[in-house]
Amino acid sequence: MSELIRRIWAEDAGQDIAEYAVMLAVILVLVVGTIRLIGSNANSVFSNTASSIQ
């Protein structure tokens, strides 16, 4: 097991995978934050519209 970890650590491809994982994590955080922001704003817009209709 330690040999596998050493081999992955030494390879350039392992570094590429780590970089892609970091980029994916950053993108996911941005997407989730945007969806939460838009979701709460959309909820308030629909609530205001429903209140004004009644």
Summary of the structure (lengths in Angstrom):
residues: 54
radius of gyration: 22.0
end to end distance: 66.8
largest distance: 69.6
contacts: 99
relative contact order: 0.07
helix: 94%
strand: 0%
